[in-house]
């Protein structure tokens, strides 16, 4: 009797595990296919881009999930955060983001800026407030102002603005995979959908690479008499 019950229960135990392993996400529900794909920086990797702004409460809530996930990504996935560049506060904060990066400050500074805006009441709406905030990270006012207004930071702003326009976004945060998909899921589910789409794109990259590898092998065999002789001898043996 016990053995019979065990046999009946075994499928019930396995089925949930299999269901979890085979979890899929639906187009139009969990993610959206972009009408016009956007060219990515690296053709040999799967690119994931998060477009955000410091003042966005949804971006702030997504950060712990996206940051923890980003630390586990394999080498064939390239993750990049890009601030939304528009007029007003979003644009000012975008320049602050690129200034922090240009100064090579620790990535935790970005988290501190989020905290300052949403939990400490410091809106960092003007360069003077930003300069004062960064003094705790050993950045003096003069260095900040030079970097904030530098050609390099302005160039990064222009590139980010072009990227923001190309995605035709109407809001943030926006997490995009390989310039083809925009994730449309709650914050707790964003990284799982990203993993699903990454695997989808990884398979496409592998399929594209496979014919090229086969062609190289065939060319080598056809162009080498010695290889052909050895191959024939092996068949005769």
LOTIVEX-873280 format. One record per residue: residue in one letter; residue number from 1; x, y, z of N, C-alpha, C in turn. Coordinates in steps of 0.001 Angstrom, whole numbers. Example, Ala and Ser with C-alpha at 12.3 -4.5 7.8 and 13.67 -1.06 7.14 Angstrom:
2
[atom 'a',1,[13190,-5690,7800],[12300,-4500,7800],[13200,-3300,7800]]
[atom 's',2,[12850,-2250,7080],[13670,-1060,7140],[12900,30,7870]]
This chain:
237
[atom 'x',1,[828,-1207,0],[0,0,0],[869,1267,0]]
[atom 'x',2,[1886,1228,865],[2786,2386,951],[3518,2594,-354]]
[atom 'x',3,[3962,1469,-975],[4667,1569,-2253],[3749,2146,-3319]]
[atom 'x',4,[2476,1750,-3289],[1514,2237,-4282],[1313,3735,-4130]]
[atom 'x',5,[1185,4200,-2867],[1024,5634,-2624],[2252,6416,-3074]]
[atom 'x',6,[3420,5842,-2846],[4667,6503,-3244],[4721,6686,-4745]]
[atom 'x',7,[4278,5655,-5469],[4290,5742,-6935],[3313,6787,-7432]]
[atom 'x',8,[2189,6919,-6737],[1202,7920,-7130],[1677,9329,-6832]]
[atom 'x',9,[2405,9500,-5724],[2851,10825,-5309],[4055,11309,-6099]]
[atom 'x',10,[4842,10381,-6632],[6065,10759,-7341],[5800,11724,-8491]]
[atom 'x',11,[4809,11467,-9369],[4542,12420,-10442],[4139,13784,-9919]]
[atom 'x',12,[3419,13801,-8755],[2994,15079,-8188],[4172,15898,-7695]]
[atom 'x',13,[5207,15201,-7263],[6422,15902,-6807],[7210,16419,-7989]]
[atom 'x',14,[7316,15613,-9035],[8127,15968,-10200],[7482,17059,-11042]]
[atom 'x',15,[6154,17016,-11170],[5469,17948,-12069],[5728,19416,-11756]]
[atom 'x',16,[5641,19860,-10471],[5941,21268,-10192],[7360,21646,-10554]]
[atom 'x',17,[8310,20748,-10316],[9710,21025,-10646],[9872,21212,-12146]]
[atom 'x',18,[9240,20303,-12909],[9314,20404,-14369],[8637,21678,-14859]]
[atom 'x',19,[7542,22045,-14215],[6821,23259,-14610],[7685,24487,-14398]]
[atom 'x',20,[8438,24489,-13263],[9325,25617,-12982],[10449,25692,-14006]]
[atom 'x',21,[10990,24532,-14368],[12109,24503,-15311],[11663,24949,-16692]]
[atom 'x',22,[10380,24668,-17011],[9879,24983,-18349],[9114,26309,-18384]]
[atom 'x',23,[9301,27143,-17357],[8570,28404,-17279],[8886,29289,-18481]]
[atom 'x',24,[7845,29792,-19098],[8011,30678,-20242],[7220,31958,-20003]]
[atom 'x',25,[7511,32952,-20814],[6817,34230,-20694],[6197,34597,-22035]]
[atom 'x',26,[5128,35347,-21978],[4330,35605,-23169],[4603,36981,-23769]]
[atom 'x',27,[4706,36996,-25090],[4827,38258,-25806],[3525,39034,-25663]]
[atom 'x',28,[3640,40327,-25426],[2462,41157,-25260],[1988,41251,-23823]]
[atom 'x',29,[2440,40306,-23002],[2077,40308,-21590],[3299,40585,-20722]]
[atom 'x',30,[4321,39751,-20848],[5528,39890,-20039],[6618,40710,-20738]]
[atom 'x',31,[6558,40769,-22049],[7502,41576,-22812],[6869,42016,-24127]]
[atom 'x',32,[7427,43057,-24690],[6917,43625,-25942],[8015,43617,-26982]]
[atom 'x',33,[7695,43183,-28175],[8650,43202,-29281],[8623,44591,-29909]]
[atom 'x',34,[9769,45231,-29999],[9833,46585,-30557],[9519,46569,-32045]]
[atom 'x',35,[8784,47571,-32497],[8445,47668,-33924],[9693,47836,-34772]]
[atom 'x',36,[10632,48616,-34254],[11893,48845,-34959],[13065,48496,-34031]]
[atom 'x',37,[13738,47385,-34277],[14886,47007,-33441],[15962,48088,-33441]]
[atom 'x',38,[16655,48207,-32324],[17715,49201,-32176],[19057,48482,-32181]]
[atom 'x',39,[19997,48987,-32973],[21312,48363,-33068],[22015,48407,-31716]]
[atom 'x',40,[22622,47287,-31349],[23305,47202,-30057],[24812,47398,-30212]]
[atom 'x',41,[25476,47616,-29084],[26911,47914,-29106],[27748,46711,-29500]]
[atom 'x',42,[27363,45520,-29054],[28159,44321,-29307],[27312,43267,-30012]]
[atom 'x',43,[27706,42904,-31234],[26950,41929,-32018],[27192,40500,-31562]]
[atom 'x',44,[28272,40270,-30815],[28625,38915,-30377],[28158,38595,-28962]]
[atom 'x',45,[27462,39543,-28346],[26943,39325,-27004],[25469,39689,-26956]]
[atom 'x',46,[24798,39216,-25907],[23417,39617,-25679],[23452,40888,-24836]]
[atom 'x',47,[22884,41948,-25343],[22931,43248,-24678],[21646,43513,-23887]]
[atom 'x',48,[21811,43902,-22642],[20671,44283,-21807],[20879,45723,-21356]]
[atom 'x',49,[19882,46547,-21570],[19991,47967,-21232],[18861,48377,-20306]]
[atom 'x',50,[19219,49055,-19222],[18205,49632,-18342],[18263,51146,-18488]]
[atom 'x',51,[17141,51736,-18864],[17056,53194,-18958],[16249,53680,-17754]]
[atom 'x',52,[16809,54628,-17029],[16244,55040,-15742],[16486,56522,-15496]]
[atom 'x',53,[15956,56990,-14394],[16317,58313,-13889],[16273,58270,-12366]]
[atom 'x',54,[17133,59034,-11721],[17233,59010,-10270],[15916,59396,-9583]]
[atom 'x',55,[15147,60295,-10188],[13937,60805,-9529],[12737,59878,-9650]]
[atom 'x',56,[12848,58821,-10438],[11735,57905,-10670],[11596,56917,-9511]]
[atom 'x',57,[10455,56889,-8831],[10283,55967,-7695],[10295,54499,-8122]]
[atom 'x',58,[9805,54213,-9318],[9808,52836,-9809],[11237,52371,-10120]]
[atom 'x',59,[12047,53275,-10630],[13465,52957,-10884],[14163,52655,-9564]]
[atom 'x',60,[13866,53460,-8550],[14463,53283,-7228],[14121,51910,-6650]]
[atom 'x',61,[12871,51475,-6812],[12435,50182,-6285],[13003,49010,-7082]]
[atom 'x',62,[13293,49241,-8361],[13838,48176,-9202],[15326,47955,-8944]]
[atom 'x',63,[16037,48999,-8511],[17494,48936,-8371],[18022,47724,-7592]]
[atom 'x',64,[17490,47396,-6415],[18038,46241,-5678],[17956,44943,-6475]]
[atom 'x',65,[16894,44765,-7224],[16721,43547,-8019],[17707,43519,-9185]]
[atom 'x',66,[17789,44625,-9908],[18606,44675,-11120],[20095,44627,-10772]]
[atom 'x',67,[20493,45268,-9681],[21910,45284,-9297],[22395,43909,-8863]]
[atom 'x',68,[21604,43230,-8059],[21965,41891,-7601],[22049,40933,-8776]]
[atom 'x',69,[21115,41043,-9691],[21074,40183,-10885],[22275,40449,-11786]]
[atom 'x',70,[22619,41716,-11973],[23716,42099,-12867],[25052,41495,-12429]]
[atom 'x',71,[25214,41281,-11135],[26462,40719,-10619],[26651,39251,-10993]]
[atom 'x',72,[25584,38586,-11413],[25646,37150,-11718],[25697,36861,-13218]]
[atom 'x',73,[25723,37875,-14050],[25630,37661,-15493],[26890,37005,-16067]]
[atom 'x',74,[26723,36090,-17014],[27877,35446,-17654],[28561,36391,-18633]]
[atom 'x',75,[29707,35973,-19160],[30520,36843,-20014],[29861,37184,-21349]]
[atom 'x',76,[28923,36352,-21792],[28304,36613,-23090],[27113,37567,-22995]]
[atom 'x',77,[26913,38164,-21815],[25840,39148,-21625],[26456,40470,-21190]]
[atom 'x',78,[26090,41524,-21875],[26605,42857,-21548],[25467,43711,-21014]]
[atom 'x',79,[25587,44146,-19771],[24548,44959,-19127],[25017,46402,-18997]]
[atom 'x',80,[24116,47319,-19334],[24475,48731,-19265],[23280,49540,-18751]]
[atom 'x',81,[23567,50498,-17876],[22547,51425,-17400],[22744,52770,-18090]]
[atom 'x',82,[21651,53314,-18600],[21697,54594,-19304],[20619,55506,-18733]]
[atom 'x',83,[20981,56721,-18318],[19956,57633,-17797],[19120,58214,-18938]]
[atom 'x',84,[17858,58465,-18642],[16979,59100,-19630],[17379,60568,-19755]]
[atom 'x',85,[17660,60984,-20968],[18094,62368,-21200],[16946,63146,-21825]]
[atom 'x',86,[16344,64007,-21022],[15276,64897,-21495],[15533,66272,-20883]]
[atom 'x',87,[14618,67184,-21093],[14742,68505,-20486],[14357,68413,-19010]]
[atom 'x',88,[14763,69404,-18251],[14385,69454,-16854],[15246,68581,-15962]]
[atom 'x',89,[14641,68097,-14868],[15379,67362,-13844],[15997,66078,-14377]]
[atom 'x',90,[15305,65375,-15265],[15855,64129,-15821],[17189,64389,-16507]]
[atom 'x',91,[17244,65478,-17270],[18475,65820,-17979],[19598,66202,-17039]]
[atom 'x',92,[19274,66954,-15990],[20275,67363,-15001],[20827,66143,-14277]]
[atom 'x',93,[19943,65229,-13925],[20376,64014,-13237],[21166,63090,-14163]]
[atom 'x',94,[20850,63119,-15437],[21618,62314,-16398],[23065,62808,-16442]]
[atom 'x',95,[23241,64111,-16413],[24595,64676,-16410],[25323,64318,-15121]]
[atom 'x',96,[24597,64271,-14008],[25199,63849,-12736],[25670,62400,-12841]]
[atom 'x',97,[24862,61536,-13437],[25227,60128,-13609],[26544,59998,-14371]]
[atom 'x',98,[26658,60690,-15489],[27872,60591,-16301],[29067,61263,-15613]]
[atom 'x',99,[28805,62257,-14798],[29877,62896,-14034],[30454,61923,-13003]]
[atom 'x',100,[29577,61222,-12303],[30011,60222,-11320],[30866,59151,-11993]]
[atom 'x',101,[30437,58717,-13171],[31210,57703,-13906],[32556,58252,-14371]]
[atom 'x',102,[32561,59496,-14854],[33801,60107,-15334],[34807,60281,-14195]]
[atom 'x',103,[34309,60510,-12996],[35178,60665,-11825],[35633,59311,-11278]]
[atom 'x',104,[35112,58235,-11901],[35465,56866,-11506],[35151,56587,-10032]]
[atom 'x',105,[34015,57093,-9596],[33579,56839,-8229],[32952,55451,-8133]]
[atom 'x',106,[32906,54931,-6924],[32347,53604,-6701],[30878,53572,-7130]]
[atom 'x',107,[30440,52413,-7630],[29056,52289,-8107],[28049,52523,-6978]]
[atom 'x',108,[28486,52371,-5743],[27585,52615,-4611],[27153,54072,-4526]]
[atom 'x',109,[27889,54970,-5183],[27519,56379,-5191],[26168,56562,-5892]]
[atom 'x',110,[25933,55787,-6936],[24644,55865,-7629],[23510,55478,-6681]]
[atom 'x',111,[23728,54447,-5885],[22722,54015,-4918],[22496,55110,-3871]]
[atom 'x',112,[23579,55777,-3492],[23477,56854,-2500],[22674,58032,-3049]]
[atom 'x',113,[22802,58289,-4340],[22031,59372,-4970],[20550,59032,-4954]]
[atom 'x',114,[20227,57796,-5273],[18839,57343,-5181],[18300,57552,-3758]]
[atom 'x',115,[19084,57117,-2784],[18677,57236,-1386],[18473,58698,-993]]
[atom 'x',116,[19395,59556,-1420],[19300,60976,-1083],[18012,61588,-1625]]
[atom 'x',117,[17671,61232,-2843],[16479,61816,-3472],[15191,61298,-2830]]
[atom 'x',118,[15099,59979,-2658],[13821,59380,-2250],[13631,59256,-743]]
[atom 'x',119,[14715,59166,-6],[14576,58954,1441],[15094,60095,2308]]
[atom 'x',120,[15906,60984,1727],[16514,62041,2533],[16051,63440,2147]]
[atom 'x',121,[15215,63534,1115],[14679,64835,722],[15655,65724,-17]]
[atom 'x',122,[16785,65177,-443],[17776,65953,-1192],[17551,65703,-2681]]
[atom 'x',123,[16937,66646,-3355],[16559,66466,-4757],[17734,66625,-5726]]
[atom 'x',124,[18843,67147,-5258],[20033,67312,-6106],[19658,67931,-7452]]
[atom 'x',125,[18904,69012,-7367],[18352,69620,-8577],[19276,70643,-9225]]
[atom 'x',126,[20355,71017,-8555],[21271,72021,-9085],[22714,71549,-8909]]
[atom 'x',127,[23619,72000,-9786],[25031,71602,-9687],[25643,71892,-8323]]
[atom 'x',128,[25219,72992,-7670],[25770,73343,-6361],[25444,72257,-5322]]
[atom 'x',129,[24215,71755,-5365],[23799,70713,-4428],[24532,69396,-4720]]
[atom 'x',130,[24760,69141,-5993],[25478,67922,-6392],[26926,67976,-5919]]
[atom 'x',131,[27556,69129,-6126],[28959,69300,-5717],[29103,69106,-4208]]
[atom 'x',132,[28175,69677,-3454],[28207,69539,-1993],[28014,68080,-1590]]
[atom 'x',133,[27115,67392,-2267],[26834,65985,-1958],[28072,65116,-2198]]
[atom 'x',134,[28809,65392,-3263],[29956,64553,-3628],[31224,64843,-2823]]
[atom 'x',135,[31202,65890,-1999],[32383,66156,-1167],[32645,65004,-197]]
[atom 'x',136,[31592,64286,194],[31772,63148,1110],[32510,61993,440]]
[atom 'x',137,[32654,62086,-895],[33401,61067,-1636],[34734,61637,-2143]]
[atom 'x',138,[35214,62657,-1435],[36515,63278,-1703],[36587,63937,-3084]]
[atom 'x',139,[35486,64497,-3529],[35466,65256,-4790],[35299,66730,-4433]]
[atom 'x',140,[36296,67541,-4785],[36165,68964,-4465],[35304,69678,-5512]]
[atom 'x',141,[34848,70852,-5162],[33898,71588,-5998],[34470,71885,-7383]]
[atom 'x',142,[35713,72283,-7445],[36332,72637,-8734],[36404,71427,-9660]]
[atom 'x',143,[36818,70291,-9127],[36902,69067,-9925],[35522,68662,-10425]]
[atom 'x',144,[34539,68789,-9535],[33177,68445,-9942],[32713,69325,-11100]]
[atom 'x',145,[32877,70631,-10963],[32392,71566,-11986],[33083,71334,-13325]]
[atom 'x',146,[34387,71086,-13297],[35116,70836,-14537],[34607,69578,-15229]]
[atom 'x',147,[34376,68539,-14446],[33901,67268,-15015],[32456,67389,-15477]]
[atom 'x',148,[31631,68018,-14662],[30205,68185,-14963],[29997,68905,-16292]]
[atom 'x',149,[30858,69877,-16584],[30727,70677,-17815],[31702,70255,-18906]]
[atom 'x',150,[32340,69108,-18731],[33374,68673,-19681],[32798,68198,-21013]]
[atom 'x',151,[33670,68195,-22019],[33296,67712,-23349],[32923,66230,-23293]]
[atom 'x',152,[33669,65460,-22500],[33407,64020,-22408],[32018,63720,-21880]]
[atom 'x',153,[31627,64410,-20817],[30292,64203,-20246],[29219,64670,-21219]]
[atom 'x',154,[29452,65785,-21898],[28479,66277,-22883],[28311,65292,-24033]]
[atom 'x',155,[29396,64654,-24437],[29325,63654,-25513],[28498,62455,-25078]]
[atom 'x',156,[28701,62011,-23820],[27914,60908,-23281],[26435,61275,-23208]]
[atom 'x',157,[26151,62512,-22882],[24767,62995,-22831],[24115,62909,-24210]]
[atom 'x',158,[24852,63312,-25233],[24312,63287,-26595],[24027,61854,-27061]]
[atom 'x',159,[24942,60942,-26745],[24750,59538,-27121],[23550,58934,-26399]]
[atom 'x',160,[23416,59249,-25107],[22295,58727,-24327],[20962,59286,-24828]]
[atom 'x',161,[20965,60552,-25198],[19739,61172,-25718],[19303,60498,-27022]]
[atom 'x',162,[20278,60204,-27873],[19976,59527,-29136],[19432,58122,-28887]]
[atom 'x',163,[20019,57419,-27917],[19562,56070,-27573],[18138,56111,-27019]]
[atom 'x',164,[17867,57092,-26172],[16531,57234,-25587],[15493,57467,-26678]]
[atom 'x',165,[15834,58309,-27648],[14900,58583,-28756],[14692,57349,-29624]]
[atom 'x',166,[15760,56594,-29855],[15670,55434,-30739],[14746,54362,-30181]]
[atom 'x',167,[14666,54268,-28848],[13780,53276,-28237],[12326,53744,-28175]]
[atom 'x',168,[12105,55032,-28443],[10751,55596,-28452],[10000,55297,-27156]]
[atom 'x',169,[10662,55536,-26071],[10071,55243,-24768],[9156,56374,-24305]]
[atom 'x',170,[8164,56005,-23527],[7253,56993,-22957],[7397,57075,-21438]]
[atom 'x',171,[8247,56223,-20881],[8452,56244,-19443],[9621,55378,-19022]]
[atom 'x',172,[9964,55458,-17761],[11045,54654,-17176],[10537,54059,-15867]]
[atom 'x',173,[11160,52971,-15374],[12323,52285,-15951],[11932,51459,-17166]]
[atom 'x',174,[12892,51273,-18046],[12693,50428,-19217],[13891,49502,-19326]]
[atom 'x',175,[13624,48200,-19323],[14694,47212,-19472],[14524,46559,-20827]]
[atom 'x',176,[15558,46679,-21655],[15494,46219,-23035],[16551,45157,-23297]]
[atom 'x',177,[16175,44154,-24065],[17071,43038,-24352],[17400,42993,-25833]]
[atom 'x',178,[18687,43132,-26116],[19247,43050,-27470],[18588,43979,-28479]]
[atom 'x',179,[18077,45091,-28000],[17475,46069,-28897],[16196,45595,-29553]]
[atom 'x',180,[15662,44467,-29079],[14460,43877,-29700],[13246,43847,-28783]]
[atom 'x',181,[13500,43691,-27496],[12401,43468,-26563],[12425,44467,-25419]]
[atom 'x',182,[11244,44905,-25014],[11110,45721,-23804],[10324,44913,-22783]]
[atom 'x',183,[10902,44723,-21613],[10261,43917,-20581],[9085,44681,-19975]]
[atom 'x',184,[7978,43968,-19825],[6745,44574,-19322],[6250,43733,-18142]]
[atom 'x',185,[6956,43837,-17011],[6661,42973,-15875],[6908,43722,-14572]]
[atom 'x',186,[6293,43269,-13466],[6567,43890,-12161],[8015,43689,-11759]]
[atom 'x',187,[8499,44544,-10860],[9923,44560,-10504],[10445,43199,-10055]]
[atom 'x',188,[9613,42420,-9357],[10053,41112,-8868],[10261,40106,-9993]]
[atom 'x',189,[9708,40400,-11153],[9709,39450,-12261],[10630,39883,-13408]]
[atom 'x',190,[11113,41113,-13351],[11905,41684,-14455],[13115,40832,-14805]]
[atom 'x',191,[13881,40422,-13815],[15120,39680,-14101],[14830,38278,-14642]]
[atom 'x',192,[13726,37678,-14207],[13359,36352,-14723],[12982,36450,-16197]]
[atom 'x',193,[12248,37490,-16558],[11892,37704,-17968],[13150,38008,-18776]]
[atom 'x',194,[14056,38785,-18189],[15324,39098,-18860],[16104,37826,-19148]]
[atom 'x',195,[16185,36918,-18171],[16890,35644,-18363],[16261,34829,-19495]]
[atom 'x',196,[14944,34833,-19544],[14215,34110,-20594],[14567,34666,-21982]]
[atom 'x',197,[14580,35992,-22103],[14877,36621,-23392],[16355,36499,-23753]]
[atom 'x',198,[17211,36530,-22745],[18647,36340,-22980],[18899,34964,-23588]]
[atom 'x',199,[18279,33955,-23026],[18437,32591,-23546],[17895,32493,-24966]]
[atom 'x',200,[16824,33168,-25224],[16225,33199,-26570],[17211,33789,-27581]]
[atom 'x',201,[17849,34886,-27202],[18817,35537,-28081],[20124,34764,-28163]]
[atom 'x',202,[20523,34124,-27076],[21742,33314,-27069],[21644,32185,-28099]]
[atom 'x',203,[20504,31545,-28180],[20300,30457,-29140],[20416,30967,-30576]]
[atom 'x',204,[19908,32174,-30820],[20004,32761,-32165],[21458,33042,-32532]]
[atom 'x',205,[22227,33549,-31565],[23643,33819,-31806],[24403,32533,-32099]]
[atom 'x',206,[24069,31473,-31383],[24727,30182,-31597],[24385,29616,-32966]]
[atom 'x',207,[23142,29783,-33389],[22721,29302,-34705],[23425,30061,-35827]]
[atom 'x',208,[23638,31356,-35627],[24333,32161,-36631],[25806,31790,-36719]]
[atom 'x',209,[26384,31448,-35575],[27814,31124,-35533],[28095,29731,-36086]]
[atom 'x',210,[27165,28812,-35973],[27380,27421,-36390],[27745,27253,-37859]]
[atom 'x',211,[27026,27837,-38826],[27376,27674,-40242],[28774,28170,-40567]]
[atom 'x',212,[29190,29252,-39930],[30528,29812,-40184],[31608,28826,-39772]]
[atom 'x',213,[31412,28155,-38631],[32386,27178,-38148],[32476,25992,-39093]]
[atom 'x',214,[31338,25530,-39598],[31308,24401,-40522],[32013,24745,-41815]]
[atom 'x',215,[31812,25971,-42301],[32425,26393,-43557],[33939,26388,-43457]]
[atom 'x',216,[34470,26802,-42310],[35919,26831,-42127],[36509,25425,-42189]]
[atom 'x',217,[35848,24471,-41573],[36341,23098,-41566],[36351,22522,-42969]]
[atom 'x',218,[35282,22761,-43723],[35182,22230,-45081],[36240,22840,-45992]]
[atom 'x',219,[36502,24132,-45817],[37518,24810,-46631],[38888,24236,-46368]]
[atom 'x',220,[39175,23955,-45100],[40479,23403,-44730],[40682,22025,-45340]]
[atom 'x',221,[39639,21204,-45321],[39749,19848,-45845],[39935,19855,-47356]]
[atom 'x',222,[39187,20748,-48038],[39258,20793,-49496],[40600,21338,-49976]]
[atom 'x',223,[41198,22218,-49201],[42431,22864,-49641],[43675,22131,-49211]]
[atom 'x',224,[43562,20975,-48560],[44736,20263,-48069],[44770,18842,-48619]]
[atom 'x',225,[45725,18565,-49532],[45861,17228,-50123],[46237,16215,-49063]]
[atom 'x',226,[47095,16646,-48118],[47560,15738,-47087],[46392,15253,-46226]]
[atom 'x',227,[45472,16200,-45927],[44309,15846,-45127],[43446,14838,-45858]]
[atom 'x',228,[43268,15043,-47200],[42443,14146,-47991],[43069,12743,-48055]]
[atom 'x',229,[44391,12674,-48178],[45081,11387,-48252],[44904,10632,-46955]]
[atom 'x',230,[45078,11327,-45817],[44928,10687,-44518],[43510,10209,-44315]]
[atom 'x',231,[42549,11011,-44808],[41147,10628,-44656],[40847,9377,-45443]]
[atom 'x',232,[41392,9283,-46694],[41163,8118,-47538],[41798,6879,-46937]]
[atom 'x',233,[42999,7039,-46393],[43709,5901,-45788],[42929,5378,-44606]]
[atom 'x',234,[42363,6247,-43855],[41615,5817,-42684],[40414,4993,-43096]]
[atom 'x',235,[39788,5373,-44200],[38613,4638,-44682],[39027,3238,-45135]]
[atom 'x',236,[40182,3125,-45841],[40645,1836,-46337],[40959,894,-45164]]
[atom 'x',237,[41551,1437,-44102],[41868,607,-42936],[40598,93,-42309]]
